[in-house]
Amino acid sequence: MAKPEQEFYKPAEACRIAEVAPYVLRYWETEFPALSEGKEKGAAKLYSSRDVKIIARIRELLYDEGFTVAGAKKRLEAEIAEGRFDDGLKPAPPPSEQKAAAKAPPPRPSQGVGPDLAEPAFLSEAATAAKSAAPSSASDLSDRKRVVRELKEIVKILDRGKKK
């Protein structure tokens, strides 16, 4: 059985698919060896579908999961070594689908508080988190991100009260 023709994308197409600005991609090419593999200087830049998956994963690691460039390099190298980006393996879902899945239901309003304000989820979950003996690092990171988001919402609400 013949292997299907691999698709190649121009830099602008790769950026659009991976939801990344072109200048960001150019910078990542200098930082991530996986993006410069097999590319010759002076030759027209084309990205394979595997490259686009890698670009999208770098975006997820840096923007969505909060990795530093150095941490993202290590994680990406490990994922490439395990064969995550090889043909036949299920790719990560697009960032837009991941964001939709990560959205939690709206918090319920607490008693005695105005309709615009809701009790932050971390207050009710703090006791639960304290009881757990050893939370995993992935859930700990997502909990921290959630707390930061909620704190930012609180600041917005407080700023809104100052403007009135």
CORWOVEN-V292185 format. One record per backbone hydrogen bond with DSSP energy under -0.5 kcal/mol. CO is the residue of the C=O (numbers start at 1). NH is the residue of the N-H. Records with the same first field share a line. If there is no record, write none. Layout:
CO->NH, NH
//
This chain:
7->49
9->47
10->14
11->15
12->16
13->17
14->18
15->19, 20
21->25
22->26
23->27
24->28
25->29
26->30
27->30, 31
28->32
31->33
32->35, 36
33->36, 37
36->39
38->40
40->43
47->9
48->52
49->53
50->54
51->55
52->56
53->57
54->58
55->59
56->60
57->61
58->62
59->63, 64
60->64, 65
61->67
68->72
69->73
70->74
71->75
72->76
73->77
74->78
75->79
76->80
77->81
78->82
79->84
80->83
83->86
86->89
94->97, 98
95->99
96->100
97->101
98->102
99->103
108->119
110->113
114->117
120->123, 124
121->125
122->126
123->127
125->129
126->130
127->131
128->132
136->140
137->141
138->142
139->143
140->144
141->145
142->146
143->147
144->148
145->149
146->150
147->151
148->152
149->153
150->154
151->155
152->156
153->157
154->158
155->159
156->160
157->161
158->162
159->163
160->164
//
